Every structure is written in C-alpha cells, then in structure tokens.
Amino acid sequence: MKKKSLYFLLLLLAFGQVYGQQDRKIDNAAAFTKLYGYVRYFHPSDEASEIDWDRFAIYGSKHVEGCKSPEELKATLTALFQPIAPTVQVYLENEEVKFNTAATTPPSLKKYKTIAWQHQGMGQGGKNSPYISLRTNRPVLVKTSSAQFGPIMKAVPASEFQGKEFMFTGKVKRATGSGTGHLWVRVDKTNNSTGFFDNMGGRSIQSDQWTTYEIKGKVDKGADKIVVGAFLMGEGELWLDDMSLKVNDNGTWKEIYNEQFTGEKEGLADKILSSGLSWKPGNGYLFMIRQNSKDDKWLSIKSEEASVLVKKKTSQIFKSHPKLGEHIAKTLAGGVKAIVPLALYGTEAQTYPAADRTLLTKLRKELEAIPASDINGANLYTRLGNTAITWNVFQHFYPYFDIAKTDWHRDLRQALASAYTDQTATDFQKTLQLLTAKLKDGHVWVTTPENKATHLPPIAWEWVEDKLAITAVYDEAIPLTRGDIVTSIDGTAPETYFKNLHQYISAATPGWLNHRAKSESLLGEHESTLKLAVLKADNSTTDLELKRNFSYNQVRTAIPSTENIRSVAAGVTYVNIGKASMKDIKAAMPTLQQSKAIICDLRGYPNSNHDLINYLLPARDTSSQWMQTPHIIYPDQEKIVGYRKSSWGLRPKSPRLTAKVIFLIDGQAISYAESYMSFIEHYKLATIVGQPTAGTNGNINPFMLPGGYRISWTGMKVLKHDGSQLHGVGILPDVYVEKTIQGIREGRDEFLEKAILLAGEAL
C-alpha cells in the first residue's frame, strides 16, 4: 500500500474513532436524560423528594459522560439512582429482566398505603397555579415564596437634568449562589412613558470580588425622574455598596445621589432606607444591612430558602393513580433499559424499601458541593443537565405534540450534540431555542441575563407584499422613509437572513412567527451596527449603517400614540382594547350606547378589559370545557386519564351594546387575546377583520434552569368553544386584510380603514 493511501486510511480510522466516542457520549447523556425524567416525575420514593433535582441533572450528566460501553453505563446509572430509587432496575438490552415484585413488597402490609404520582399539568408548587403535582398519601407541599427577581430602587428628580449625561456606579459582588447581579437605570418621562433604560442585560455580575460597575447615558427630554437601583436575579446573595449617581453639569460631574449605608442599622432592613432606597418585601428575598469588624456597612440581597406550606391532610387531585405493581420497562439509549416502579408501599414515615441513608447523605453533600461558579451556560455539564431538564418537561407534559409533529427523541440527540460544541451561555441559549422551536408553541421564550443582544436601531420593518419594508423611523437624521424596501442585510438577502432567524423562534402560526421576527431580526449588542442596502420609492438605491442604540422601551415610547377611545367617523367609535382600561370603557359607555358602530382594536394584548364581552353577550355563556389541563399518571404522556375542564362562565351585563361591532385582529394577538376573541367568534358578537391570531392559548408554566435560563411554555390544551382546534389555527377573520407598500408610504392603517368602511355600511 502506498504511503499516501495508508495515511488517509489511518486518518479515516482516527476520525471514525473520534466520531464514535462522541456518539457514545451522546448515547450516555440521552440514557441519563430519559431515566432522569422517569424517576423525577413518576417514581414516588421519599428519597427522590429530598434531593436538588437541578443539581442532580448536572451531577449525573458529568458521571455518565466517560462510560465506554453499555456495561459501564449500566453500572454508572445504577450507582447514580440507587440512593434515591433503590427499586429501579437498569439492565442491558440483551438481558431478560422482570419486575422484582418481592423487592417492592414489605413483609407485612399493615399501616402501608399506596404512594404514587399524580400530575395536573406539571406542578411546580405554586400556591395559585392551575398546575399541580403531588404524591398520593403524602403531605402536599406548596411554595409560599418564589425567589426569581429581587430589586431595589431610588427615584431622583430629573427635570433640571434633561439632555445631560449621567453616570450611575456601584460596588457589587456576588457573595453566594448562581444568581446574577445587575445595576439598573430607568428614565421616567412626564407623559408616563419610559426613556433611557439599562439593566446590564448581557453583562451581568457574577464575580465574587468587590468590583465597581457603571451605567452611562443621557437624560431624555421630558424626563421627570431617574430611577436607579440594583437587583439579584435567581438564587444566592448579592452585596452592594458605594452607589452613586452623577450628572455632567457643563463639564463638571455633580453627584445627585449617594448611598454608602453608613447610617443604617445592621440586620434585617425595613422596606425603605433613610436615603429613600426602597424595595418590595415578600417577593422571596431578604434585604439586610451587613457590617464587618471595621464598621464598613453594605446592603445584602439574599434569596430566601424555598419555604413550603405543609398541608397535613393528604389530598388527591383526581381518582386515578398507578396501582401497586404497576411499572414501566423502557429502552433508554446506549444499549441499556430500565424498569421503574410507578407505585410504592409507604407508611406515614417512609416508602418501601428505604434507601441506604449513608448513600443518600453522601449524594446530597456532593450535590451541595458543586461550585456555584460551575453553574452557568459556559460549563459543559450545566448545558447537558439543562438539556435533560428541558427535554423531560416537554416529553411528559407538553400538550401539543400531535400538532408539532416533531421527532422529540431525535431532537434530544441534536440538542445534546449542540450542547457539546457550545462555548458560551448565549451559544447554549440558541441550542435551547433551536430545540424548543420544534414545539411550535408561541408561548415559548428562552431567556438568559447573559444575552447581550438588547438594543435595536431606531427603525421598524415588516414583510409586506413579499418585500421587507421600512414601516417606521424613530430618528429624523436617518435617511429612510416609510415604504423603503430593504434589499440586503449585512450583505445577506433579507429572505435568507429571516430564514436563519425563524429556526430559533417557536411559533404555531406564520402570523406569530412574523411578529416575533420583526423585532428579533433587529436585535444586537448596544452600539453595534446593521448594514442595509435600500431601494427607495423613486427606484434609487442607498447603502447605510444603523447603530443599535435604542432599547425596547425607547422604541415603544417613540411610537406615536392616539386616544384610546375616540370617534373615527360619524357614529363610529374606536376602542383600543390593548390600551383602554375597563374603567375607561365604562366611562365611555354612554358614547358606546349611542354609537351606530364600535371598532375594537385587538391587534395585541388586552388591557384586562374582557368584561366588555359581557356587554355584548345576548345570553349566558354556555361553553364550559374549552380549557383542558391533562391528568397524567404515566410517563411519555401514555394513557392520559382525563382532563380538568374549565371556562370563564361569562354573563350578560346591562346596558347591552347593540351597535354593529367590528374587531381588528392580526398575528400578534396571542393567549389572553385569543381567549377574548374566542367568545367574539363563537357567539358571533362582531365582524372580525384582519389576519389570523397567533394560535397559542393557555396559562404559561415557566421554569428556571441552572445558570439563570428561563423557559416559558403552554401547559394546558385550549380548544375553540365548539371543540375544534385552536392551537396552530388561531381565530380567523371574517374579512381578510393585507397591508400594501403604498399604504405604508402614505401612513395609512389599512385594517382600520376597512373596518370604518364596513361600519359605514351599517349606518
């Protein structure tokens, strides 16, 4: 054989070996992931309720990684789960193993009851949540506090500083935990809008050393107050000192607020300090003044331990539960299977059989010993553990796999492979986004405080007539006008640019996908540039660079506002459902009664004003089962045993509005807006004009992941009132409307124009 041929053969063999090793690692991680979910959510041992499952996901992912064979994987999984689930059996695919009934049956059955899991959706212990998970014949544990966001704030008058530069600084350190620290500044304007805003998104504080951080900006015109402060997001403890706000007054930096905590009393602090620095108590955080031997003082924000309310009386959510002897036998991955009992005998004190307490104590200590500095998205095992947690939540509880039609097991392997190659927290955010986008759930958002893409250029754009058109310009200095067509974004065709973005957005309908993409396509790091090629209305072209220097709040406040309730034609009243409060609507009731037509604009999210529906209903609402939360006792959503069915139960109110009613909708109307519109559609209370809604409804059930990630999602199934599919369909208009580039250039609202035209037919 020639030397060159031998070289390539050896290279090919080496590549195959490396590839095989990586594939083995993914097999190992997938096997752990699946067994993790079966035991966490469906195996009812007392020991399993005593561990930190988030940390166990990280711990287990690390321990299985190095297994080189199915035999090693079997031994490692057995050792991992033995302290918390001693009756779980892990075995090789080619082994014949039967469920060991004797191992789960005590010598005497006296005083033993059935312990088994019941899930109404996926309960996380929230006191007022529609989602509940519990074990039968066990006390119900309900969280009485949930530490997610602990802010402090101080408002400083700002009218005399309009147009001037400011600088807010503070010494901060993360003392303990995996939460993230942030300084923040917000400028409140006299018209109740928000100007400058920065909360250190994308540059959060994780250092355990005292360091001075700063936020710089300019006080907006029309400013009323500068609100400054800090917050801890997640669990742990954050220390703050030497907070200072300065304004550049004609070249001299003038300090207008300072807080060093020297005059405060050591110990648990009141909800407001002598300087006016304040916070909201009872949100899962403790605020304390700490002091060292040198009389230095500083403020501590510390998350409370997860407190629980123990209900002495055991309750069941519903009648069905796994019976003693019921178990699952599941293929995991990597050549191993597992048998997991779904019901256990248990006295009031202990499930049978009890695990080895020495092993359990050792495991708990090892979980506690995982350094907080390792619990972040830049750490491989945090990424693998988070993938395991995320995949299982949806595998066992997401109600729309029949519509998503994705291969979730294949998706797991792809996500694990991506987690292996990710380097940063934001890399892994994209992995989670790519995974959850397969679910086609408009409620899915994957966020991390590490994401630096927090700002936009001062424009808005939208796909109209198959072209990417500029729809708004918020800076008069930019040489763009409404209706200009973008032909290139950073050297890429707009179609390609958006196609790449779409794969990271979870959406059930094109309308919601396009709505999300409109803003997310513009996002980037503060002061980064966006290069555009643009075709003008006169067919001339121009190239330009835009800086991303607007926050979401700045863009929101730059949008021109109009009266929420106003006359738009003789006898025609317009109501902005997204902004008008119910108080405003009731105050306008005499006008609405006298109107010949009422146009209700629900292109967005209602302002807690669905009581308006009662004034449109001719008879009592009889649809009682359109919200359905699944009752789950078996893993993999096999044999769902029923649903908790609920509704709003609306009733007519006086005075009933008899005018012709028209509702405007589009793809950004989601969730609560679709509940609202479902009544309008089902009872034919109005003519619906516009485009289909987002097709995603039902209470969200967000969960946190180690490292500060947060994922929201839809936890229940919602149907239309006639029992037909809502998810992925939405509320459909009676009269469809499409925007035109000509309409954008002329500054027209073509949806509203169509509604006014239809209203005129009723006059």
N, C-alpha and C positions, 0 to 999 in steps of 0.2 A: 504494500500500500504506500502511495506517495505521502511524503511528509505533510503536504498541504491538506490532503484528504483526511489524514489522521488528526490533524489539528482541528479541522471543522467537526469531525466526529466527536472528539473529546469536548469541544465547545458545546455541541448539541447535547451531549450527555450531562455536562455540568449545568446547562440551562434547564434541562428536564429535571435534574435533582433539586435545583433551587425552586422551580415551579411546584414540584411535588411537595417540598417542605412547606411552601406557602399554602398549598391546598390542604395539607394536613392540619395546619394551624387554623384554617377557616373551618374545617370539619370539627375540630376540638371546640372552637368558640361557638359553633352552631349547636353542638350537642349540649354544652353547658347552658346556652340560652334557653333551649326548649325545656330542659329539666328544671331550670330556674323558675320558669313560668308555671309549670305543673305543680311544683312544691309550694311556691309562694302563694298562689291563688286558690289551690284546690286540695292540698294536703293539710289536714286540720290539727296537726300536733301542737301542743302547747309550746314546745321548744322553738318551733318555727316563728311563733309570735313574739319571741324575745330577742330577735336579732335585728340589726340595722340592715335591711334588705338592699338599700342603695350601696352601702359599702361592701356587702357580700357580692354584689354584681361585679364590682371592681376586683375584689379579692379572688373570686372564683375564676374570672377571666385570665388573671395572671397565672393561676395554678395549673390550668389545663393547657396553656399555650405550648409547653415543652413536651407534651405527650407524643411519642414517636410511633405508637401502634394502638390498635383498639384495646389491647390488653392493658396498656399503661393508662389509657383514657378511662377504662372501666374502673381501675383501681383508684385513680385520682378522683373521679366523680363520687365513688362510694365514700372515700375519706372526707370529701367536702361536705356531703349531705348527711353523713352518719350522726353528727352531733345534733342535728335539727329534725331529721326524718329517718329514724333508725329502721323503719319497716319498708323503706323504699329499696327496691332491688335493681341494681344495674347489672346488665349481662351482655354477652356478645351476641351478635345477630345469629350466629350458627348454633347457639346454645338453646336447649329446651328447658325453660324455667317456668314454673307455675306459681301463682299467687300463694303465699305462705299464710294460710288461714290461722294456723296454730300460733304463729308469731304475733298475731294481732288480737288474740282472744285470751282474756285473763282466766285464771283457774276458776274463779267464782265471779258471776255476773252481778252479784249483789252491789247495789249503790252505783252501778255503771249506767251511763246514758250514751246516746249517740251524739258524737261530735262531728259535724260536717259543715262545709262552707255553703252559704247562700249569697248570691250577688244580685242586687237590683241595679243593673248597670255595673260600673266599677266604683265602689265606695272608697273614699279616702278619709273618712272620719269626720267630714264637715257636718256641723250640727244642723244646718238648714238645707243641706244638699238633697236633691231628689235621688241621688245615687247612694246606695247603702250596701255594704258588705259586712257579714258577720258569720260567726260560727254558732251553730245551734248549741243550746245548753251551756253557753259561755256568756259572761258579762259583756254587755255592749259598751265599747269604748268610743267615746265621742270627743273629738278635739274641741277644746274651748278657746284655743287661740291658734293662730297660724302666722308664723313669722315669715313674711316674704319681703316687706319693704318698711324700713324704719327711718323716717325723715325728720329732720329738724329744720326750722326756718326762722328768718328775721326779715321783716319788711322795712325798707328805708325810703323816706320821701325822695322823689327823684325829679320833680317838675323843673327845678332850677338847674338840673344837670343834662337836659336834653341836648343831644348832639355831641356830648363829650365822651371821651374814652374812660373806661373804668377797668379796674383790676381787682379781682377777689382772690385772696390767698388763704391758705390754711395748712397747718401741720397735721398730718394724718398718718396713722399706721394701723394695719390690720393685726390686732393682738392675737386672735384665735379664729379658727373656723375656716370655711371655704367660701363664705360670702364675699361680696365685693364692695369696696368703699367708693364714694363719689362726693365731690363738691358739686354744687349746682347754683345757677343764677337764672332768674327769670325777670324780664321787664314787663310790668303790667301797665297798660295804657288807660287813659281816661275814658275811652269808649268801650271799656271792658274786654278789649282784645289783648292778645299777648304779642309782645315784640321779641326781643332777643331771648334765646333760651339755650342753655348748655348744661347737661348733667354728666359730662365726662363719658358719654356713651362711646365705647370703643377704646377708652384709655382708663379703665377703672383701676382702683388702687388695691393692690394685693400684697404689697411689701410689708414685712414685719418690722421695718425700721422707720423711725420718725423721718418724714420727708415733707418738704414744703411743696404744695401743688398750687397751680393758679389757673384762673379763667379770665381771659381778657375779652373785651368787646366794646361796643358803643351804645350809649343810652339812646333809645329810639325817640323820634319826635312824637309828641303826645304822651310821653311817659308820665305815669303817676307814681309808681313805686318800683324800686329794685328789690326783689326778693332773693335773699341769699341763704344758703344752708348747706347741709350735707345729709347723706343717708347711707345706711347699710342695707344692701340687697342680699337676702339669703341669711344663712346661719353663721354665727360666730360673734365676735366682738370687735368694734371699731373705736379707736381713740382719736379725739380731736382737740386741737389747741391752737392758740395764736391765730384766730380768724380775723381777717382784716379786709375791708372794702375801701378802695381809694378811687378818687376821680381826678382826672387830669384837668386842672383848672388853670388854663392859659399857661401851660408848661410846668406848673407845679402840681405834684401829686398830693392831693388833700385827702386825708383819711376821714371818712364819714361814719365808719362803724368799726369797732374793735371789740373782740371778746377773748379774754385770757383766763376766765373762770376763777380769778384770784379772790373775788368777793363772795363766792358761793360756798355753801356748807357741804362738807364731804358726806357722801352717802347717796341714797336714792333721791333723785331730784324731783321738784314739782314740775308741773306741765309747762311752766314758763319761768325763765330766769329773770334776774333783776334787770338785765340788759334788754329784755324783750324777746330773746331767743326762745322759741316755743316748739311744742310737738303735740301730737295727739296720743294720749295714753290708751292702753288697752288694745294695741294693734299687734301684740306678740313680741314687743321689745321693751326692755328696761333701759331707762336713762339715768345714769349715775355720775356724780362728781367723784373722781378718784384723786388721791393725793399720795405723794411719796414722802420720804423722810426729810427731803429738802424743802418741803412746803410747796412744791410745784403741784398745780392742780390742772386737770383736764377733764373733758366730758367723755363718757363711755356710752356707746350704743350697743346693747347686747341682746341677742335673740333669746327669748325665753325657751326653756325646755318644753317640748311638746306636751302640754298639760292635757289631761283627759278627765272626762266625767264618767265615772263608772256607774252604770245602771245596775242595781242589784238584781232586779227581776230580768231573767233571760227572756228574750223575745225571738220570734221567728218572723221573717219578712213575709213569707208565704208558706204554704203547706209542704210543698215538695222539697226533698233533700236526699242526698245519696244515702243508701241503706248500708248497714254493716255488711262487709264482704264485697261491696262494690269497689272496683278498682279499674285502672286503665293500664293497658300494655301498649307502649308507644315506641316506635322507632325514632331515635334521636338523630344522630349523624355520626360519621367517623367509625361505623361498624358496631355501634352499641345501641341497646334498647333499655327500657326501664319499665318497671311495674310500680305504680304509685297508688296506694290506698286512698280512696276518696272519703271514707268514713272510719272513725276510730271509736273504740270504747273509751269512756272517760268518767272519772269521778269528779266531784266538785274541785278537787285539787290537782288532778293530773290525768293526761291522756295516757293510754296504754299502747305499747310499753314505754316506760320512761327512758329517755336517752341517757347516756353517760354524762353526768353533770361536770365531770372533770374536762371532758372533751368540749362540752358546750361553753364552759367558762374560758377555756383556752381560746376557742374560736372568737368569742366576744371580745377578749382582750386584744387579739390580733386584728380584729376589725377596727377597734378604737385606736390602734397604734398606726393605722395608715396615716401618713403625714398629710395635713391639710394642703400643703404645697403641691402634693401629687394629685389632688382632686381638681383637675382642670382639663380643658379640652386639648391642651398640648401634650397630655400624658396618654400613652397608648392604652393602658388598661382602664382609664376612665372612659376613653372612647368606646372600647369594647364593652365595658359594663353598661354604658348608657345605651348602646345599640341593643343589648339584651333587654334592658328595662323597657325601652320604647317598643321594640318588636312585640313583646308579650302583651303590653297594654292593648294594642290593636288586635293581635291574634285572638285574644279571648273575649274582647268586649266591643270592638268597633262594629256597629250595626249595619254597615252598608257594603260589605264585601261582594254581595250579589250584584251591586251596581258598579263598583270599582273594577271588578273582573281583572284583578292582578294576581300573579303567582307570588304570594307573600313569602313562601319558603325560598324561592329563587331571589326575591328582593332582599331577604335576610343575608344571604351569602354575598350579594353585591355590596350591601352596606358594610358588612364585616371586612370585605376586601378593601373598600374605600377607607374604612377606619384605620387600617394598617398603613396606608400611604399618606394619610393626612399628617400635617405638621403642626398646624396652629388650631386655636379654638374656633376661628372663623372657617377654616377648612372643614372642620367637623360639623359646623353648623350647616354647611352646604350638603354634607353627606346626609344629615338628618332631614334636610329639606327635600333632597332628591328621593329619599326613602318615603317620606310621608306624602309627597306629591302623588305617588301611585294610588293613594286612597281616594283621590277626587273628593276631598272634603273641604269646603270653603271656610270652615272654622279653623283649619289647621294653620297655625303660625308657629314657627320655630325661632326663638329669640335668644340672644346672649348679650350680656353687657359688654362683651369684648368686640362686638362688631363695630367697626369704625365708619361704616357707610351710613352716615347720619344726616347728610346735607344734600340739597338739590340746587340746581341752577334756577334762576328766577323765571322759569317758563313752565308751561304745561303743554302736553301734546296728547294726541289721540288718533287712533286709526279711523279714518273716515273715507268712504269710497275707495277702500283698499290702498290708501295713502296715509303716511304718518304726517298729520297736520298739526301745526302750532295752534293751540286753542287759547292761550293766554300768555301775556308777557308782563312781568311784575317789576321790571326795571326799564324806565324810559330810555336809558342810554344804550340798550341793546338794539341793534339794527334788525329787529324781527317784528313782524306784524301777524295778527291772527290770519290763519289760512295759508301761511307759507308752508311749503312741503319739504320735509327733511328727506334727503336722498342718500345720506351717508352719516354713520355714527362711528366716530373713532376709526374711520377707514373701512367700516363694515356696512353692508347693505342693511337697512332697517329690518327687513324680513328675517335675515339671519340673526341679527342682534336680538330680536324679540324671541325668536325660536329657541335660542340658547337660554334665555331667561325663563321661558314658560316651563321648562322641565323642573324648575325649583319651586313652582307655585302650585299648591294644592287647590283645585277648583272643580266644582261639579258641573259648571256651565261655562260656555265661552264668554258670557257677559261678565261673570265674576273674574275670570282669568284676565280679560282685557282691562277691567277696572284695577285689579292689583298691579298689572304690568305697567299701567300708565305712570304710576309714581315710582315703582321699584326700578324701572328702567332708567330713571334719572338719578337714583341714589349713588353717592360715593363719599369718599372722605372729604372732610372740610377743606375748602380751598383747592381741591383737585379740579382738573379741567375736563371738559367734554368738547370734543372737536366735531363740528357739524358742517355738512355741505347742504345748502338750502336752495330750493327753487322758488323764486318769488312769483307773485301774481302776474307780473309783466314778462315772465319767462326768462328773466335774468337770473344768474346764479351768484351765490356768495359763500365763502368759507369763513367760519368764525369759531372762536374758542369761548366757551362759557365757564365761569367759575361756579363751583358748587358752594355757595356762601349763604344759602337760605336754609333755615331749619324748617321742619314741618309746620311749626306754629307760625313762623313768619310767612310761609306761603298761604296758610289758612287765613291769616289776618289780612293778607294782601288781596284776597278775593273780594270784589265789591259786594256789599250787602244791600238788600232791599227790605221793605217792610214785610213782616211775616204773614200778615193778613191785610189784604188790600183789594181794592176794586181794579179789575183789569179790562173791564168793558161794562157797558150799561147793563146793570142787573146781574153781573158776573163777579163773584168774589173768589179770590185766590187765597188758599191757606197752605203755608209751607209746613208740612207735617214734621219735617226734620228739625224745625226750629221753634215753632209756636208751641207754647206750653198749654196744658189743658186749661189753666187759669185764663190764658189769653183767649182761647177758643170760647170758653163760657162767657167771657166778657163781650165777645163779638156775636153771641147767639142771636140778639135781635136783628143784626145785619144779615146773618145767615138765614134766618127765618124769612126775611123779606126778599132774599136773592132768588132769581129765576134759575141760576146755575151756580154750582160751587165746584171749583177745581182744587183738588187736594194733591199736593206735590209730594210723592213718597219716593223720590229718586235719592235714597239714602236710608237713614235710620230714624225711626220716630222719636220724638222728644217726650216719652212717657205719656202719650196722649191718646191711647187706644180707647179711652172712654167715649171718644167721638162716635165709635161704631154703634154704641147703644142708642144714639140719637138718630141713627139711620135704620136700625132694625125695625121691621114691622111686627115681628113676633119673637118670642123667646128662642134663644139658640138651643137647638136640639142635638148638635153634633158633639158627642161625648168621648170619642175614642181616637182622636187624631194624633195625640201624643202618646207614644208607647215605649216604655222602658223595659228592656228584656229581663226576665228572671232566668239566671244562669246558675246551674249547679255542676255542669260538666265542662271540661276544657275544650278548646278549639271550637266553641260555640255549637257543639253537637247536642242535639235534642234539647233545644231551648224549651223550658217547661211552662212558659206563659209570659205575660206582659202586665205591667202596671199601666192602665189606660187612664188618661186624664184629658181635661179640656179647660176652657175658660168659663163656660156657663154664663154667657152674657144675657142681659135682659134689656128690653126696650126702655128708654127714658123719654120723658117729656121735656121740652117740646120736640116732637119728631120732625126732622128736617125733610121737607117734601120737594125741595128743588131738584133739578137734574144734577146728579153728582158725577164728576169725572175724576179718576185717579191717574196720576202720571207715575210710571214705574220704569226702571231700567235695571241693568245688570248689577248695580251696586246695592240694590235693595236686598238685604240678607237677614236671615234669622227672625228677630222680632218684627222686622218689616214684613216678612213673609207670613208670620202668624197673623198680623194685621190684615194683610191682603187676602189671606185665605178666607176670611169672613166676607170680604167685599166680593170675591169671586164666587164663593159657594152660594151666598144668598142673593147674588145679582143686585148688589146695592149701588153699583155705579158702572159706568162705561170705563173700561181700563185702556189706557193709551200709553204707547211707548214700546219697550222691549222686555223680554223675559227677565224675571228676577234671578237671583243667584242660585236658587235651588239647593239651599242648605239651611236647615232649621233644626232646633232642639237645643236644650241647655248645654253649654260647653262644659267640659270636665277637665280643666287644665291640670298638668302635673309638672313638678320640678325635677330636674335631673342634677346629679352631682356636677359641680363646676358652674352652676348658675344658669343652665339652659332651662327654658320653659317651653312646653308644647301644649297648645290648646287644640281641642278636637270636639266633635259632636258625639255625645254619649248616649243619645236615645234616637229612636226612629220616629219620624214625624211624617204623616201622610196628609193628603188633602182631605177635606171633610167628607168627601164621597168615598174615601178609602183607596183612592188611586195614588200613584207615586208622585211625590213632591221632589225628593232628592234627585238632583240632576235634571229636573224638568223646570221647576220654578212656577211662578204664577205667570200665565201667558196673557198678553194684551188682547183686547178685542180689536183694537186698531193699532197696527204696527207703524212705527215712525223711524226713519233713518235720517241721521244728520247729513248735511251736504257741506262741501267745502265752501260753496258760495254763501251758505247760511252762516258759516263761521266767520267768513270775511266781513259779512255785513253785521255781525254781532247779534244775530237773531237766535232766539230759543225756539227751535222748530217744534219741539214737543209741546211747549205751552201754546204756540200759535195754532197747532192742530186742535188742542183742547178748546181754545177760545172759539175756533171755527165750529166745532161740534156743539159748544154751548150756545152759540148764536142760532143754531137750528132749533133749539128748544124755546127760544124767546118769541 
